[in-house]
Amino acid sequence: IVYDIRLPPSTFRCAPCAPFRITRSDLDVPLDPSRPASIRLISRDFPWAFDVHETSRGAGVSCRAILASLYDALQAPLADHEWGFSSDDLRQRMVRAWERRGPLEGGTMARIPFLKRVDFLGTRCKLQGFCRDKEFVSRRVLPGTRPVPDTWIVRFMD
Protein backbone atom coordinates (compact mmCIF):
# COMPACT_ATOMS: atom_id res chain seq x y z
CA ILE A 1 0.00 0.00 0.00
CA VAL A 2 0.98 3.62 -0.37
CA TYR A 3 0.19 5.57 2.77
CA ASP A 4 1.25 9.03 3.94
CA ILE A 5 1.05 8.94 7.75
CA ARG A 6 0.20 12.66 7.87
CA LEU A 7 -3.22 11.85 6.41
CA PRO A 8 -6.07 9.68 7.76
CA PRO A 9 -5.77 5.93 7.05
CA SER A 10 -8.75 6.12 4.68
CA THR A 11 -6.45 7.86 2.18
CA PHE A 12 -4.22 4.81 1.58
CA ARG A 13 -4.05 3.47 -1.94
CA CYS A 14 -2.63 0.47 -3.67
CA ALA A 15 0.77 0.93 -5.32
CA PRO A 16 0.55 0.92 -9.13
CA CYS A 17 3.16 -1.84 -9.32
CA ALA A 18 1.38 -4.12 -6.79
CA PRO A 19 0.62 -7.59 -8.18
CA PHE A 20 -2.85 -7.49 -6.57
CA ARG A 21 -5.38 -4.90 -5.44
CA ILE A 22 -5.97 -4.15 -1.77
CA THR A 23 -9.39 -2.96 -0.65
CA ARG A 24 -10.40 -1.26 2.58
CA SER A 25 -11.86 -4.54 3.89
CA ASP A 26 -8.48 -6.22 3.40
CA LEU A 27 -7.19 -4.04 6.25
CA ASP A 28 -9.32 -6.04 8.70
CA VAL A 29 -6.91 -8.99 8.57
CA PRO A 30 -4.49 -9.45 11.49
CA LEU A 31 -0.94 -8.15 11.03
CA ASP A 32 0.37 -11.50 12.25
CA PRO A 33 -1.18 -14.97 11.71
CA SER A 34 -0.68 -15.71 15.44
CA ARG A 35 -3.37 -13.06 16.13
CA PRO A 36 -1.83 -11.35 19.17
CA ALA A 37 -4.32 -9.41 21.31
CA SER A 38 -1.90 -6.49 21.51
CA ILE A 39 1.32 -5.37 19.89
CA ARG A 40 3.83 -2.59 20.44
CA LEU A 41 5.02 -0.32 17.64
CA ILE A 42 8.43 1.33 17.79
CA SER A 43 10.60 2.92 15.12
CA ARG A 44 14.08 4.11 14.36
CA ASP A 45 12.39 7.29 13.10
CA PHE A 46 10.63 8.35 16.32
CA PRO A 47 11.26 7.94 20.07
CA TRP A 48 7.81 6.75 21.21
CA ALA A 49 6.32 3.31 21.76
CA PHE A 50 2.64 2.80 20.91
CA ASP A 51 0.57 -0.14 22.08
CA VAL A 52 -2.23 -1.33 19.79
CA HIS A 53 -4.99 -3.67 20.98
CA GLU A 54 -7.40 -5.88 19.10
CA THR A 55 -10.84 -4.40 18.53
CA SER A 56 -12.72 -7.73 18.69
CA ARG A 57 -11.83 -10.45 21.18
CA GLY A 58 -9.88 -13.24 19.52
CA ALA A 59 -9.56 -11.44 16.18
CA GLY A 60 -6.00 -10.23 16.77
CA VAL A 61 -4.68 -6.77 16.02
CA SER A 62 -5.84 -5.82 12.54
CA CYS A 63 -3.92 -3.81 9.98
CA ARG A 64 -6.74 -1.23 10.15
CA ALA A 65 -6.29 -0.87 13.94
CA ILE A 66 -2.55 -0.42 13.48
CA LEU A 67 -2.88 2.30 10.86
CA ALA A 68 -5.56 4.10 12.90
CA SER A 69 -3.55 3.90 16.15
CA LEU A 70 -0.36 5.04 14.49
CA TYR A 71 -2.13 7.95 12.79
CA ASP A 72 -3.89 9.01 16.02
CA ALA A 73 -0.70 8.79 18.10
CA LEU A 74 1.30 10.86 15.62
CA GLN A 75 -1.42 13.53 15.43
CA ALA A 76 -0.81 14.46 19.08
CA PRO A 77 0.73 17.90 19.62
CA LEU A 78 4.48 17.83 20.15
CA ALA A 79 5.12 18.29 23.88
CA ASP A 80 7.37 20.99 25.27
CA HIS A 81 9.86 18.45 26.62
CA GLU A 82 10.04 16.72 23.21
CA TRP A 83 10.90 20.05 21.61
CA GLY A 84 13.28 20.94 24.44
CA PHE A 85 15.40 17.81 24.03
CA SER A 86 15.55 18.05 20.24
CA SER A 87 18.76 19.06 18.52
CA ASP A 88 18.84 22.21 16.39
CA ASP A 89 18.90 20.08 13.22
CA LEU A 90 15.86 18.11 14.35
CA ARG A 91 14.02 21.31 15.28
CA GLN A 92 14.68 22.75 11.81
CA ARG A 93 13.49 19.52 10.20
CA MET A 94 10.29 19.54 12.29
CA VAL A 95 9.52 23.17 11.44
CA ARG A 96 9.97 22.48 7.72
CA ALA A 97 7.67 19.45 8.02
CA TRP A 98 5.07 21.56 9.85
CA GLU A 99 5.20 24.17 7.07
CA ARG A 100 4.72 21.48 4.40
CA ARG A 101 1.86 19.90 6.36
CA GLY A 102 -0.26 23.09 6.36
CA PRO A 103 -1.53 22.80 2.77
CA LEU A 104 -2.16 19.06 3.25
CA GLU A 105 -4.53 19.86 6.09
CA GLY A 106 -6.26 22.51 4.02
CA GLY A 107 -5.04 25.52 5.90
CA THR A 108 -2.39 28.06 6.56
CA MET A 109 0.06 28.02 9.42
CA ALA A 110 -2.28 30.39 11.31
CA ARG A 111 -4.93 27.65 11.25
CA ILE A 112 -2.47 24.93 12.26
CA PRO A 113 -0.67 26.68 15.12
CA PHE A 114 1.32 23.81 16.61
CA LEU A 115 3.79 21.11 15.77
CA LYS A 116 2.59 17.52 15.90
CA ARG A 117 4.51 14.35 16.61
CA VAL A 118 4.23 13.46 12.93
CA ASP A 119 6.48 16.46 12.17
CA PHE A 120 9.26 14.57 13.97
CA LEU A 121 9.47 12.36 10.87
CA GLY A 122 10.40 15.25 8.58
CA THR A 123 10.13 14.04 4.99
CA ARG A 124 10.09 10.35 6.00
CA CYS A 125 6.30 10.25 6.31
CA LYS A 126 5.39 7.43 3.91
CA LEU A 127 4.81 4.06 5.52
CA GLN A 128 7.29 1.51 4.20
CA GLY A 129 6.19 -1.42 6.32
CA PHE A 130 6.69 -3.36 9.53
CA CYS A 131 9.50 -5.69 10.52
CA ARG A 132 10.99 -7.41 13.52
CA ASP A 133 14.47 -6.84 14.86
CA LYS A 134 15.24 -8.46 18.23
CA GLU A 135 18.51 -6.57 18.62
CA PHE A 136 16.88 -3.16 18.07
CA VAL A 137 14.00 -4.08 20.40
CA SER A 138 16.42 -5.12 23.16
CA ARG A 139 18.33 -1.81 22.84
CA ARG A 140 15.07 0.16 22.76
CA VAL A 141 13.49 -1.35 25.92
CA LEU A 142 13.55 0.97 28.92
CA PRO A 143 15.88 -0.45 31.60
CA GLY A 144 13.92 -2.08 34.41
CA THR A 145 11.02 -3.03 32.14
CA ARG A 146 10.25 -6.15 30.16
CA PRO A 147 10.00 -6.14 26.38
CA VAL A 148 6.56 -6.63 24.89
CA PRO A 149 6.66 -10.01 23.08
CA ASP A 150 4.91 -8.76 19.95
CA THR A 151 6.98 -5.67 19.17
CA TRP A 152 7.12 -4.47 15.58
CA ILE A 153 9.37 -1.83 14.07
CA VAL A 154 7.58 0.69 11.87
CA ARG A 155 9.61 1.73 8.83
CA PHE A 156 9.13 4.96 6.93
CA MET A 157 10.57 6.35 3.71
CA ASP A 158 10.74 9.67 1.86
BAFI-3210 file (N, C-alpha, C; in Angstrom, 3 decimals, decimal comma, padded with zeros to 6 digits):
// residues 158
n [1|2|3|4|5|6|7|8|9|10|11|12|13|14|15|16|17|18|19|20|21|22|23|24|25|26|27|28|29|30|31|32|33|34|35|36|37|38|39|40|41|42|43|44|45|46|47|48|49|50|51|52|53|54|55|56|57|58|59|60|61|62|63|64|65|66|67|68|69|70|71|72|73|74|75|76|77|78|79|80|81|82|83|84|85|86|87|88|89|90|91|92|93|94|95|96|97|98|99|100|101|102|103|104|105|106|107|108|109|110|111|112|113|114|115|116|117|118|119|120|121|122|123|124|125|126|127|128|129|130|131|132|133|134|135|136|137|138|139|140|141|142|143|144|145|146|147|148|149|150|151|152|153|154|155|156|157|158]
n.u [000,840|000,314|000,884|000,591|001,498|000,746|-001,819|-005,300|-005,976|-007,820|-007,050|-005,209|-003,709|-003,443|-000,331|000,800|002,391|001,786|001,131|-001,434|-004,717|-005,604|-008,194|-010,286|-011,524|-009,688|-007,909|-008,779|-007,666|-005,519|-002,307|-000,399|-000,285|-000,500|-002,266|-002,042|-003,285|-002,488|-000,052|003,172|004,365|007,312|009,974|012,798|012,683|011,224|010,860|008,942|006,822|004,100|001,199|-001,007|-004,228|-006,374|-009,543|-011,752|-012,495|-010,282|-009,800|-007,362|-004,826|-005,681|-004,689|-005,958|-006,512|-003,922|-002,959|-004,788|-004,268|-001,570|-001,706|-003,410|-001,820|000,409|-000,699|-000,888|-000,188|003,128|005,035|006,275|008,624|009,560|010,250|012,132|014,281|015,194|017,594|019,180|019,207|017,175|015,003|014,836|014,193|011,687|010,178|010,200|008,758|006,290|005,548|005,217|003,100|000,844|-000,664|-001,550|-003,394|-005,310|-005,081|-003,632|-000,588|-001,458|-003,866|-003,102|-001,639|000,381|003,108|003,118|003,488|003,940|005,449|007,988|009,008|009,874|010,628|010,272|007,667|006,109|004,641|006,585|006,592|006,431|008,555|010,536|013,032|015,062|017,406|017,364|014,995|015,727|017,683|016,117|014,280|013,167|015,305|014,825|012,307|010,171|010,447|007,856|006,329|005,257|006,525|006,849|008,708|008,235|008,614|009,620|009,684|011,031]
n.v [-001,190|002,323|004,851|007,878|008,978|011,349|011,834|010,776|007,227|006,319|007,331|005,733|003,994|001,594|000,519|001,301|-000,653|-002,971|-006,480|-007,283|-006,077|-004,091|-003,761|-001,694|-003,391|-005,416|-004,547|-005,415|-007,780|-009,680|-008,395|-010,276|-013,800|-015,226|-013,877|-011,858|-010,330|-007,831|-005,469|-003,879|-000,899|000,425|002,578|003,412|005,924|007,557|008,463|007,230|004,679|002,772|001,167|-001,188|-002,524|-005,375|-005,051|-006,658|-009,375|-012,073|-011,754|-010,698|-008,177|-005,940|-004,838|-002,469|-001,391|-000,913|001,031|003,095|003,575|004,320|006,620|008,252|008,496|009,869|012,264|013,753|016,751|018,056|017,768|020,064|019,175|017,341|018,950|020,507|018,744|018,231|018,321|021,116|020,667|018,729|020,224|022,172|020,523|019,562|021,935|022,614|020,416|020,866|023,231|022,273|020,557|022,128|022,972|020,392|019,816|021,534|024,237|027,302|028,248|029,747|028,583|026,121|025,920|024,551|022,283|018,822|015,402|013,899|015,574|015,163|013,213|014,456|014,476|011,810|010,391|008,481|005,357|002,501|-000,099|-002,937|-004,577|-007,048|-006,933|-008,188|-007,373|-004,536|-004,059|-004,988|-003,103|-000,871|-001,129|000,163|000,378|-001,802|-002,562|-004,960|-006,406|-006,102|-008,924|-009,075|-007,024|-004,651|-003,079|000,001|001,133|003,871|005,938|008,347]
n.w [000,000|-000,430|001,718|003,341|006,358|007,488|006,814|007,166|007,693|005,808|003,408|002,159|-000,616|-003,242|-004,442|-007,736|-008,935|-007,614|-007,372|-006,879|-005,972|-003,175|-000,930|001,186|003,044|003,215|005,078|007,489|008,255|010,471|011,514|012,045|011,667|014,060|015,589|017,807|020,831|021,510|020,405|020,209|018,815|017,558|016,398|014,344|013,535|015,244|018,765|020,417|021,906|020,929|021,935|020,571|020,476|020,004|018,362|018,418|020,438|020,284|017,596|016,952|016,404|013,996|010,686|010,020|012,591|013,424|011,578|012,166|014,911|014,851|013,229|014,859|017,198|016,232|015,555|017,794|019,640|019,634|022,509|025,003|026,310|024,447|022,319|023,654|024,148|021,655|019,009|017,309|014,536|014,270|015,181|013,160|011,004|011,850|011,885|009,170|008,195|009,425|008,150|005,539|005,959|006,396|003,943|003,229|005,175|004,540|005,193|006,474|008,144|010,274|010,885|011,700|014,333|015,780|016,314|015,489|016,579|014,293|012,720|013,572|011,973|009,691|006,303|005,980|005,814|004,639|004,872|005,019|005,879|008,163|010,454|012,169|014,681|016,793|018,088|017,899|019,318|021,873|022,556|022,642|024,705|027,762|030,540|033,305|032,650|031,011|027,760|025,293|024,003|021,335|019,489|016,999|014,436|012,973|009,730|007,767|004,800|002,448]
ca.u [000,000|000,979|000,189|001,254|001,049|000,204|-003,225|-006,070|-005,770|-008,749|-006,446|-004,223|-004,045|-002,626|000,769|000,547|003,159|001,376|000,623|-002,855|-005,381|-005,975|-009,387|-010,403|-011,863|-008,476|-007,194|-009,317|-006,905|-004,490|-000,944|000,369|-001,177|-000,678|-003,370|-001,830|-004,323|-001,895|001,317|003,832|005,015|008,433|010,598|014,077|012,394|010,628|011,263|007,815|006,318|002,641|000,569|-002,234|-004,991|-007,402|-010,844|-012,716|-011,828|-009,877|-009,555|-005,999|-004,683|-005,840|-003,917|-006,736|-006,286|-002,545|-002,884|-005,560|-003,552|-000,357|-002,134|-003,891|-000,701|001,300|-001,417|-000,811|000,729|004,476|005,124|007,372|009,862|010,038|010,905|013,281|015,398|015,547|018,760|018,836|018,897|015,857|014,016|014,677|013,487|010,290|009,517|009,974|007,667|005,068|005,202|004,716|001,858|-000,263|-001,530|-002,162|-004,529|-006,259|-005,039|-002,391|000,061|-002,277|-004,931|-002,465|-000,669|001,322|003,787|002,588|004,506|004,227|006,478|009,262|009,468|010,400|010,131|010,094|006,296|005,390|004,809|007,286|006,186|006,690|009,499|010,986|014,473|015,242|018,511|016,884|014,001|016,424|018,328|015,074|013,491|013,550|015,875|013,919|011,016|010,251|010,003|006,558|006,664|004,907|006,978|007,123|009,366|007,577|009,611|009,128|010,573|010,737]
ca.v [000,000|003,618|005,574|009,032|008,940|012,659|011,852|009,676|005,926|006,123|007,858|004,809|003,472|000,472|000,929|000,923|-001,841|-004,115|-007,593|-007,488|-004,895|-004,146|-002,960|-001,263|-004,542|-006,219|-004,043|-006,040|-008,993|-009,451|-008,151|-011,501|-014,969|-015,711|-013,062|-011,345|-009,410|-006,493|-005,368|-002,593|-000,323|001,334|002,918|004,114|007,288|008,349|007,937|006,748|003,311|002,797|-000,142|-001,330|-003,666|-005,885|-004,400|-007,734|-010,449|-013,241|-011,436|-010,233|-006,767|-005,822|-003,809|-001,229|-000,867|-000,424|002,303|004,102|003,902|005,038|007,952|009,008|008,791|010,861|013,534|014,461|017,897|017,826|018,291|020,992|018,448|016,718|020,050|020,943|017,809|018,050|019,058|022,213|020,079|018,106|021,311|022,748|019,524|019,539|023,173|022,477|019,445|021,564|024,172|021,476|019,899|023,087|022,802|019,056|019,857|022,511|025,516|028,058|028,024|030,388|027,648|024,925|026,676|023,811|021,110|017,522|014,353|013,459|016,459|014,574|012,361|015,253|014,035|010,345|010,245|007,430|004,064|001,515|-001,424|-003,359|-005,692|-007,411|-006,842|-008,455|-006,574|-003,164|-004,078|-005,116|-001,812|000,155|-001,350|000,973|-000,448|-002,082|-003,032|-006,145|-006,142|-006,633|-010,012|-008,758|-005,672|-004,473|-001,827|000,693|001,726|004,959|006,345|009,668]
ca.w [000,000|-000,374|002,774|003,942|007,745|007,868|006,414|007,762|007,046|004,685|002,178|001,583|-001,936|-003,673|-005,316|-009,127|-009,318|-006,789|-008,177|-006,566|-005,437|-001,767|-000,650|002,582|003,893|003,396|006,248|008,697|008,572|011,493|011,033|012,245|011,711|015,436|016,129|019,166|021,312|021,515|019,889|020,444|017,641|017,794|015,124|014,359|013,101|016,320|020,074|021,208|021,760|020,909|022,077|019,789|020,980|019,096|018,529|018,692|021,185|019,517|016,183|016,766|016,025|012,539|009,983|010,148|013,941|013,482|010,857|012,905|016,148|014,486|012,794|016,022|018,101|015,623|015,428|019,078|019,625|020,148|023,877|025,268|026,615|023,211|021,608|024,443|024,031|020,241|018,515|016,390|013,224|014,350|015,275|011,815|010,197|012,288|011,442|007,719|008,017|009,845|007,073|004,405|006,357|006,358|002,771|003,251|006,093|004,025|005,896|006,560|009,424|011,310|011,252|012,259|015,118|016,612|015,771|015,899|016,609|012,925|012,170|013,974|010,872|008,583|004,994|006,002|006,310|003,910|005,522|004,202|006,321|009,535|010,516|013,518|014,860|018,225|018,616|018,072|020,397|023,158|022,836|022,763|025,924|028,916|031,603|034,410|032,141|030,156|026,384|024,885|023,075|019,951|019,166|015,577|014,068|011,866|008,832|006,927|003,711|001,862]
c.u [000,876|000,201|001,086|000,683|000,522|-001,294|-003,977|-005,867|-006,688|-008,167|-005,441|-004,675|-003,088|-001,535|000,489|001,248|002,760|000,787|-000,859|-003,412|-005,726|-007,170|-009,408|-010,712|-010,658|-007,681|-007,686|-008,601|-005,869|-003,121|-000,151|-000,600|-001,408|-001,759|-003,129|-002,930|-003,805|-000,479|001,875|004,504|006,118|009,050|011,977|013,868|011,685|010,932|010,161|007,554|004,801|002,112|-000,764|-002,919|-006,029|-008,732|-011,955|-011,971|-011,546|-009,543|-008,101|-005,994|-004,718|-004,944|-004,629|-006,496|-004,885|-002,426|-003,606|-004,826|-002,299|-000,689|-002,546|-002,742|000,207|000,610|-001,382|000,140|002,090|004,566|006,352|008,681|010,425|010,773|012,200|014,489|015,853|016,774|018,294|018,467|017,504|014,766|013,766|013,891|011,998|009,538|009,245|008,819|006,323|004,605|004,652|003,360|000,657|-001,184|-002,208|-003,422|-005,512|-006,228|-003,704|-001,783|-000,733|-003,389|-004,379|-001,311|000,355|001,946|003,109|003,731|004,885|005,315|007,879|009,866|010,094|009,788|009,859|008,703|005,475|005,703|005,485|006,877|006,545|007,658|009,807|012,507|014,744|016,340|018,070|015,886|014,707|017,149|017,299|014,266|014,058|014,117|014,887|012,537|011,244|009,827|008,615|006,845|006,379|005,234|007,379|007,773|008,639|008,668|008,933|010,136|010,152|009,701]
c.v [001,241|004,435|006,648|009,181|010,288|012,746|010,687|008,363|005,673|006,602|006,900|004,397|002,340|000,993|000,467|-000,371|-003,088|-005,219|-007,892|-006,204|-005,119|-003,228|-002,582|-002,448|-005,457|-005,772|-004,666|-007,335|-008,677|-009,201|-009,450|-012,687|-015,514|-014,927|-012,571|-010,344|-007,982|-006,573|-004,009|-002,177|000,618|001,629|003,519|005,593|008,139|007,696|007,276|005,269|003,398|001,372|-000,137|-002,611|-004,102|-005,194|-005,411|-008,890|-011,652|-012,968|-011,075|-008,771|-006,673|-004,732|-002,460|-000,580|-000,286|000,923|003,406|004,531|004,712|006,468|008,801|009,418|009,880|012,198|014,340|015,650|017,500|018,489|019,185|020,251|017,750|017,751|020,428|020,039|017,586|018,877|020,182|021,676|019,457|019,171|021,926|021,798|019,482|020,784|023,110|021,510|020,080|022,520|023,433|020,850|020,831|022,920|021,432|019,046|020,952|023,850|026,206|027,773|028,672|029,450|026,364|025,424|025,871|022,652|019,852|016,515|013,887|014,325|015,982|013,763|013,148|014,811|012,531|009,998|009,220|006,087|003,094|000,099|-001,670|-004,530|-005,993|-007,335|-006,979|-007,598|-005,127|-003,089|-004,144|-003,825|-000,738|000,038|-000,517|000,070|-000,596|-002,533|-004,251|-005,784|-006,738|-007,699|-009,692|-007,305|-005,632|-003,120|-001,258|001,348|002,756|005,248|007,730|009,539]
c.w [000,000|000,649|003,370|005,345|008,234|007,612|007,050|007,001|005,853|003,359|001,544|000,179|-002,259|-004,610|-006,741|-009,543|-008,522|-007,662|-007,915|-005,966|-003,969|-001,570|000,829|003,506|004,119|004,623|007,554|009,068|009,650|010,846|011,043|012,326|013,122|016,184|017,558|019,537|021,396|020,965|020,288|019,143|018,096|016,434|015,348|014,039|014,145|017,666|020,891|020,974|021,870|021,012|021,339|020,247|019,955|019,385|018,792|019,345|020,283|018,061|015,916|016,353|014,503|011,967|010,086|011,518|014,071|012,788|011,618|014,176|015,868|014,059|013,999|016,941|017,538|015,373|016,726|018,952|020,193|021,523|024,030|025,538|025,377|022,362|022,323|024,319|022,594|019,880|017,593|015,012|013,211|014,431|013,897|010,914|010,558|011,823|009,946|007,438|008,377|008,748|005,851|004,708|006,251|005,163|002,713|004,106|005,712|004,720|005,792|007,920|010,558|011,779|011,868|013,126|015,911|015,840|016,308|015,918|015,206|012,287|012,534|012,831|009,730|007,270|004,947|006,533|005,531|004,571|004,562|004,602|007,770|009,494|011,978|013,543|016,357|018,840|018,863|019,224|021,747|023,532|023,177|024,057|027,069|030,004|032,767|033,966|031,262|028,739|026,143|023,831|021,608|019,654|017,700|015,358|012,856|011,036|007,940|005,830|003,231|000,773]
res [i|v|y|d|i|r|l|p|p|s|t|f|r|c|a|p|c|a|p|f|r|i|t|r|s|d|l|d|v|p|l|d|p|s|r|p|a|s|i|r|l|i|s|r|d|f|p|w|a|f|d|v|h|e|t|s|r|g|a|g|v|s|c|r|a|i|l|a|s|l|y|d|a|l|q|a|p|l|a|d|h|e|w|g|f|s|s|d|d|l|r|q|r|m|v|r|a|w|e|r|r|g|p|l|e|g|g|t|m|a|r|i|p|f|l|k|r|v|d|f|l|g|t|r|c|k|l|q|g|f|c|r|d|k|e|f|v|s|r|r|v|l|p|g|t|r|p|v|p|d|t|w|i|v|r|f|m|d]
***
